[in-house]
Amino acid sequence: MDPLYLAALLGGVGGLTRGFIGLLKALSMKRRILWNYYAITVAIAVVIGVFTGIIFDFDPRLSLLAGYAGTDILEGIYKSFNVQKVYVRKK
């Protein structure tokens, strides 16, 4: 198998693993599941896995870890910039 495809596959597996843990958390807390968000997270994990494979002369374990941790870091950054609406009630 081409190392680039293997890096993408392993990055995707890392992202799927991270997403699966998020799904389990959402189900346990009885929250609504955002399937579009899940799909985007996995797609980003594939990209992260490919770039990790290219930059670091491809180590399969590194692509898998990068897919998992990379999406985790990006999700943390996204949540830190997520602005919540504040409603002011008139008297």
Secondary structure, DSSP 8 states (H G I E B T S, - for coil): --HHHHHHHHHHHHHHHHHHHHHHHHHHTT----HHHHHHHHHHHHHHHHHHHHHTT--HHHHHHHHHHHHHHHHHHHHHH----------
